[in-house]
Amino acid sequence: MREEVLAKIIEKASKIWNADAAEMNEDTEFTAFNPKSANYSQMTTFLEDEFDAEVPYLNFKRCKTFGEAADYVAELLDE
């Protein structure tokens, strides 16, 4: 499940920041894209729609890397 979540995070991040998905991985840091609050909101809303689960925005925003975010969302889905 974690790998599927990570793939979705990368997919959405590449669209939000108009960046090459092939250059992103679990070690990619959100700060590399100078994210705004609206970007995190777009990401959590997308993940909620994809996985039919609530993804708390504030907790998601605390994740430093895409991998941490994938771990967090995968954990939510396991509950």
Secondary structure as UniProt FT lines:
FT   HELIX           2..16
FT   TURN            17..18
FT   HELIX           21..23
FT   TURN            26..27
FT   HELIX           30..33
FT   HELIX           37..51
FT   HELIX           57..61
FT   HELIX           66..78
//
